[in-house]
């Protein structure tokens, strides 16, 4: 983990053009000046990786805002690590399988969905209106996968954007989503959840 941070930091410093960052060509740039030139977004990215990684095992980073919410609301839960097979599938389907950001309740205030591990279960949770007074809503619960070295998730999260054209297998017809939805992917099976009357339900079970 420390090696990863050092490499990332070295890359950042190199990209600053250290031999001219202070306007003095052919001289080493002042370290304080280089530090000032690293923008806040870069610092936040480094902080997020450090905060959500275990020694020797880089996990998928989540925003600090979401990490804080989990610490406050679910102190016994941890961001779900994925099996190697799920990681391989991830390369074909999503960028970050652990969390997504969307507008699940349709009020134009951003929401989070995240999968966490607690005991022997994977919980998919939503934090609605997280920029205001976040409301926690459970989306679904799945069994975790036990391996010799620990407990893992085999699931991925993917955003189903509002106005996406989807098929309701029960009614055998196409319709558009009224709000963003949350797709939970396991291998080749996908379950889409939407918010209806303050709870998340599978899309094909909507009334």
TORKOL-4160 file (C-alpha; in steps of 0.2 Angstrom, whole numbers, padded with zeros to 4 digits, m for minus):
207
<pt num="1" X="0000" Y="0000" Z="0000"/>
<pt num="2" X="0014" Y="0012" Z="0005"/>
<pt num="3" X="0023" Y="0008" Z="m0011"/>
<pt num="4" X="0008" Y="0012" Z="m0021"/>
<pt num="5" X="0006" Y="0029" Z="m0013"/>
<pt num="6" X="0024" Y="0033" Z="m0015"/>
<pt num="7" X="0023" Y="0028" Z="m0034"/>
<pt num="8" X="0008" Y="0039" Z="m0036"/>
<pt num="9" X="0016" Y="0053" Z="m0027"/>
<pt num="10" X="0031" Y="0052" Z="m0038"/>
<pt num="11" X="0021" Y="0052" Z="m0053"/>
<pt num="12" X="0012" Y="0068" Z="m0047"/>
<pt num="13" X="0028" Y="0077" Z="m0044"/>
<pt num="14" X="0035" Y="0072" Z="m0061"/>
<pt num="15" X="0020" Y="0079" Z="m0069"/>
<pt num="16" X="0022" Y="0096" Z="m0061"/>
<pt num="17" X="0039" Y="0098" Z="m0071"/>
<pt num="18" X="0050" Y="0100" Z="m0055"/>
<pt num="19" X="0064" Y="0108" Z="m0064"/>
<pt num="20" X="0054" Y="0123" Z="m0069"/>
<pt num="21" X="0039" Y="0123" Z="m0057"/>
<pt num="22" X="0046" Y="0138" Z="m0048"/>
<pt num="23" X="0051" Y="0148" Z="m0063"/>
<pt num="24" X="0070" Y="0144" Z="m0061"/>
<pt num="25" X="0075" Y="0132" Z="m0076"/>
<pt num="26" X="0089" Y="0120" Z="m0073"/>
<pt num="27" X="0086" Y="0121" Z="m0054"/>
<pt num="28" X="0077" Y="0110" Z="m0042"/>
<pt num="29" X="0059" Y="0116" Z="m0039"/>
<pt num="30" X="0055" Y="0121" Z="m0021"/>
<pt num="31" X="0046" Y="0107" Z="m0012"/>
<pt num="32" X="0034" Y="0119" Z="m0004"/>
<pt num="33" X="0029" Y="0126" Z="m0021"/>
<pt num="34" X="0027" Y="0109" Z="m0028"/>
<pt num="35" X="0015" Y="0104" Z="m0014"/>
<pt num="36" X="0005" Y="0120" Z="m0017"/>
<pt num="37" X="0003" Y="0115" Z="m0035"/>
<pt num="38" X="m0004" Y="0098" Z="m0032"/>
<pt num="39" X="m0023" Y="0102" Z="m0033"/>
<pt num="40" X="m0036" Y="0097" Z="m0020"/>
<pt num="41" X="m0043" Y="0083" Z="m0031"/>
<pt num="42" X="m0027" Y="0074" Z="m0032"/>
<pt num="43" X="m0025" Y="0075" Z="m0014"/>
<pt num="44" X="m0042" Y="0069" Z="m0011"/>
<pt num="45" X="m0039" Y="0054" Z="m0023"/>
<pt num="46" X="m0023" Y="0049" Z="m0013"/>
<pt num="47" X="m0033" Y="0051" Z="0003"/>
<pt num="48" X="m0047" Y="0040" Z="m0003"/>
<pt num="49" X="m0035" Y="0026" Z="m0009"/>
<pt num="50" X="m0026" Y="0027" Z="0008"/>
<pt num="51" X="m0042" Y="0027" Z="0018"/>
<pt num="52" X="m0050" Y="0012" Z="0009"/>
<pt num="53" X="m0036" Y="0001" Z="0007"/>
<pt num="54" X="m0029" Y="m0013" Z="0017"/>
<pt num="55" X="m0010" Y="m0016" Z="0018"/>
<pt num="56" X="m0005" Y="m0025" Z="0003"/>
<pt num="57" X="m0022" Y="m0026" Z="m0004"/>
<pt num="58" X="m0029" Y="m0011" Z="m0014"/>
<pt num="59" X="m0047" Y="m0011" Z="m0013"/>
<pt num="60" X="m0059" Y="m0001" Z="m0024"/>
<pt num="61" X="m0059" Y="0017" Z="m0017"/>
<pt num="62" X="m0075" Y="0025" Z="m0012"/>
<pt num="63" X="m0077" Y="0044" Z="m0009"/>
<pt num="64" X="m0073" Y="0051" Z="0008"/>
<pt num="65" X="m0091" Y="0057" Z="0010"/>
<pt num="66" X="m0097" Y="0039" Z="0008"/>
<pt num="67" X="m0084" Y="0032" Z="0019"/>
<pt num="68" X="m0089" Y="0044" Z="0033"/>
<pt num="69" X="m0107" Y="0039" Z="0031"/>
<pt num="70" X="m0103" Y="0020" Z="0033"/>
<pt num="71" X="m0092" Y="0024" Z="0048"/>
<pt num="72" X="m0107" Y="0033" Z="0056"/>
<pt num="73" X="m0121" Y="0022" Z="0051"/>
<pt num="74" X="m0113" Y="0005" Z="0049"/>
<pt num="75" X="m0098" Y="0005" Z="0060"/>
<pt num="76" X="m0097" Y="m0014" Z="0060"/>
<pt num="77" X="m0098" Y="m0016" Z="0041"/>
<pt num="78" X="m0083" Y="m0014" Z="0028"/>
<pt num="79" X="m0083" Y="m0011" Z="0010"/>
<pt num="80" X="m0085" Y="m0028" Z="0002"/>
<pt num="81" X="m0069" Y="m0036" Z="m0006"/>
<pt num="82" X="m0072" Y="m0045" Z="m0022"/>
<pt num="83" X="m0067" Y="m0062" Z="m0028"/>
<pt num="84" X="m0054" Y="m0064" Z="m0042"/>
<pt num="85" X="m0068" Y="m0070" Z="m0053"/>
<pt num="86" X="m0079" Y="m0055" Z="m0049"/>
<pt num="87" X="m0064" Y="m0044" Z="m0053"/>
<pt num="88" X="m0061" Y="m0052" Z="m0069"/>
<pt num="89" X="m0079" Y="m0050" Z="m0074"/>
<pt num="90" X="m0078" Y="m0032" Z="m0068"/>
<pt num="91" X="m0066" Y="m0028" Z="m0082"/>
<pt num="92" X="m0079" Y="m0031" Z="m0095"/>
<pt num="93" X="m0094" Y="m0023" Z="m0086"/>
<pt num="94" X="m0091" Y="m0009" Z="m0074"/>
<pt num="95" X="m0078" Y="0004" Z="m0068"/>
<pt num="96" X="m0081" Y="0002" Z="m0050"/>
<pt num="97" X="m0091" Y="m0013" Z="m0044"/>
<pt num="98" X="m0092" Y="m0007" Z="m0026"/>
<pt num="99" X="m0102" Y="0009" Z="m0027"/>
<pt num="100" X="m0112" Y="0020" Z="m0039"/>
<pt num="101" X="m0118" Y="0038" Z="m0038"/>
<pt num="102" X="m0135" Y="0042" Z="m0045"/>
<pt num="103" X="m0152" Y="0050" Z="m0043"/>
<pt num="104" X="m0163" Y="0036" Z="m0036"/>
<pt num="105" X="m0178" Y="0045" Z="m0029"/>
<pt num="106" X="m0180" Y="0058" Z="m0043"/>
<pt num="107" X="m0178" Y="0074" Z="m0033"/>
<pt num="108" X="m0161" Y="0079" Z="m0041"/>
<pt num="109" X="m0151" Y="0077" Z="m0025"/>
<pt num="110" X="m0137" Y="0065" Z="m0028"/>
<pt num="111" X="m0138" Y="0048" Z="m0019"/>
<pt num="112" X="m0126" Y="0033" Z="m0016"/>
<pt num="113" X="m0127" Y="0015" Z="m0017"/>
<pt num="114" X="m0114" Y="0004" Z="m0010"/>
<pt num="115" X="m0111" Y="m0015" Z="m0006"/>
<pt num="116" X="m0104" Y="m0019" Z="0011"/>
<pt num="117" X="m0099" Y="m0035" Z="0020"/>
<pt num="118" X="m0105" Y="m0039" Z="0037"/>
<pt num="119" X="m0104" Y="m0056" Z="0045"/>
<pt num="120" X="m0108" Y="m0068" Z="0031"/>
<pt num="121" X="m0119" Y="m0057" Z="0021"/>
<pt num="122" X="m0117" Y="m0044" Z="0007"/>
<pt num="123" X="m0128" Y="m0029" Z="0010"/>
<pt num="124" X="m0132" Y="m0017" Z="m0004"/>
<pt num="125" X="m0137" Y="0000" Z="0004"/>
<pt num="126" X="m0142" Y="0017" Z="m0002"/>
<pt num="127" X="m0139" Y="0033" Z="0006"/>
<pt num="128" X="m0152" Y="0045" Z="m0002"/>
<pt num="129" X="m0149" Y="0064" Z="m0002"/>
<pt num="130" X="m0131" Y="0062" Z="0005"/>
<pt num="131" X="m0127" Y="0081" Z="0002"/>
<pt num="132" X="m0141" Y="0085" Z="0015"/>
<pt num="133" X="m0148" Y="0074" Z="0028"/>
<pt num="134" X="m0144" Y="0057" Z="0021"/>
<pt num="135" X="m0157" Y="0043" Z="0023"/>
<pt num="136" X="m0151" Y="0025" Z="0023"/>
<pt num="137" X="m0162" Y="0012" Z="0014"/>
<pt num="138" X="m0158" Y="m0006" Z="0012"/>
<pt num="139" X="m0158" Y="m0012" Z="m0006"/>
<pt num="140" X="m0155" Y="m0030" Z="m0005"/>
<pt num="141" X="m0145" Y="m0044" Z="0005"/>
<pt num="142" X="m0135" Y="m0058" Z="m0004"/>
<pt num="143" X="m0125" Y="m0072" Z="0003"/>
<pt num="144" X="m0106" Y="m0069" Z="0004"/>
<pt num="145" X="m0094" Y="m0081" Z="m0003"/>
<pt num="146" X="m0082" Y="m0090" Z="0009"/>
<pt num="147" X="m0065" Y="m0094" Z="0004"/>
<pt num="148" X="m0050" Y="m0100" Z="0013"/>
<pt num="149" X="m0043" Y="m0083" Z="0017"/>
<pt num="150" X="m0059" Y="m0074" Z="0020"/>
<pt num="151" X="m0077" Y="m0069" Z="0015"/>
<pt num="152" X="m0080" Y="m0060" Z="m0002"/>
<pt num="153" X="m0093" Y="m0053" Z="m0013"/>
<pt num="154" X="m0096" Y="m0059" Z="m0031"/>
<pt num="155" X="m0107" Y="m0045" Z="m0035"/>
<pt num="156" X="m0105" Y="m0029" Z="m0045"/>
<pt num="157" X="m0115" Y="m0013" Z="m0045"/>
<pt num="158" X="m0120" Y="m0004" Z="m0060"/>
<pt num="159" X="m0130" Y="0012" Z="m0063"/>
<pt num="160" X="m0146" Y="0010" Z="m0074"/>
<pt num="161" X="m0149" Y="0028" Z="m0079"/>
<pt num="162" X="m0165" Y="0037" Z="m0080"/>
<pt num="163" X="m0175" Y="0035" Z="m0096"/>
<pt num="164" X="m0166" Y="0019" Z="m0100"/>
<pt num="165" X="m0176" Y="0008" Z="m0111"/>
<pt num="166" X="m0178" Y="m0009" Z="m0101"/>
<pt num="167" X="m0189" Y="m0024" Z="m0103"/>
<pt num="168" X="m0201" Y="m0030" Z="m0090"/>
<pt num="169" X="m0199" Y="m0049" Z="m0091"/>
<pt num="170" X="m0216" Y="m0052" Z="m0082"/>
<pt num="171" X="m0226" Y="m0040" Z="m0093"/>
<pt num="172" X="m0216" Y="m0044" Z="m0108"/>
<pt num="173" X="m0215" Y="m0025" Z="m0113"/>
<pt num="174" X="m0202" Y="m0011" Z="m0115"/>
<pt num="175" X="m0203" Y="0004" Z="m0104"/>
<pt num="176" X="m0192" Y="0018" Z="m0098"/>
<pt num="177" X="m0185" Y="0021" Z="m0081"/>
<pt num="178" X="m0193" Y="0035" Z="m0072"/>
<pt num="179" X="m0178" Y="0037" Z="m0060"/>
<pt num="180" X="m0160" Y="0030" Z="m0060"/>
<pt num="181" X="m0160" Y="0012" Z="m0055"/>
<pt num="182" X="m0147" Y="0000" Z="m0047"/>
<pt num="183" X="m0141" Y="m0015" Z="m0056"/>
<pt num="184" X="m0134" Y="m0029" Z="m0046"/>
<pt num="185" X="m0123" Y="m0041" Z="m0057"/>
<pt num="186" X="m0118" Y="m0058" Z="m0053"/>
<pt num="187" X="m0109" Y="m0067" Z="m0068"/>
<pt num="188" X="m0122" Y="m0066" Z="m0082"/>
<pt num="189" X="m0137" Y="m0063" Z="m0071"/>
<pt num="190" X="m0143" Y="m0045" Z="m0067"/>
<pt num="191" X="m0156" Y="m0039" Z="m0055"/>
<pt num="192" X="m0162" Y="m0021" Z="m0057"/>
<pt num="193" X="m0169" Y="m0012" Z="m0042"/>
<pt num="194" X="m0179" Y="0004" Z="m0042"/>
<pt num="195" X="m0186" Y="0015" Z="m0028"/>
<pt num="196" X="m0205" Y="0014" Z="m0026"/>
<pt num="197" X="m0214" Y="0020" Z="m0011"/>
<pt num="198" X="m0198" Y="0023" Z="0000"/>
<pt num="199" X="m0192" Y="0005" Z="m0003"/>
<pt num="200" X="m0181" Y="m0003" Z="m0017"/>
<pt num="201" X="m0190" Y="m0017" Z="m0026"/>
<pt num="202" X="m0184" Y="m0028" Z="m0041"/>
<pt num="203" X="m0189" Y="m0020" Z="m0057"/>
<pt num="204" X="m0200" Y="m0034" Z="m0063"/>
<pt num="205" X="m0210" Y="m0034" Z="m0046"/>
<pt num="206" X="m0216" Y="m0016" Z="m0048"/>
<pt num="207" X="m0234" Y="m0012" Z="m0048"/>
